[in-house]
Amino acid sequence: MAVPKKRTSISKKRIRKNIWKKQGYWAALKAFSLAKSLSTGQSKSFLCNKQIQISNKKL
């Protein structure tokens, strides 16, 4: 027979929510950093074609 689960405390709920938010924050920070390095041409981890970047800037 099904038994109802105990209620999760507000503090545990808040901790889990903050961890979830922090993961999103770090992912956004890394994405922004990568975009910044690609736009300035300082990227070492990604190889991008310079001709594509130049043609996009002309548009």
Secondary structure by P-SEA (a helix, b strand, c coil): cccccccccaaaaaaaaaaaaaaaaaaaaaaaaaaaaaaacccccbbbbaaaaaaaaac
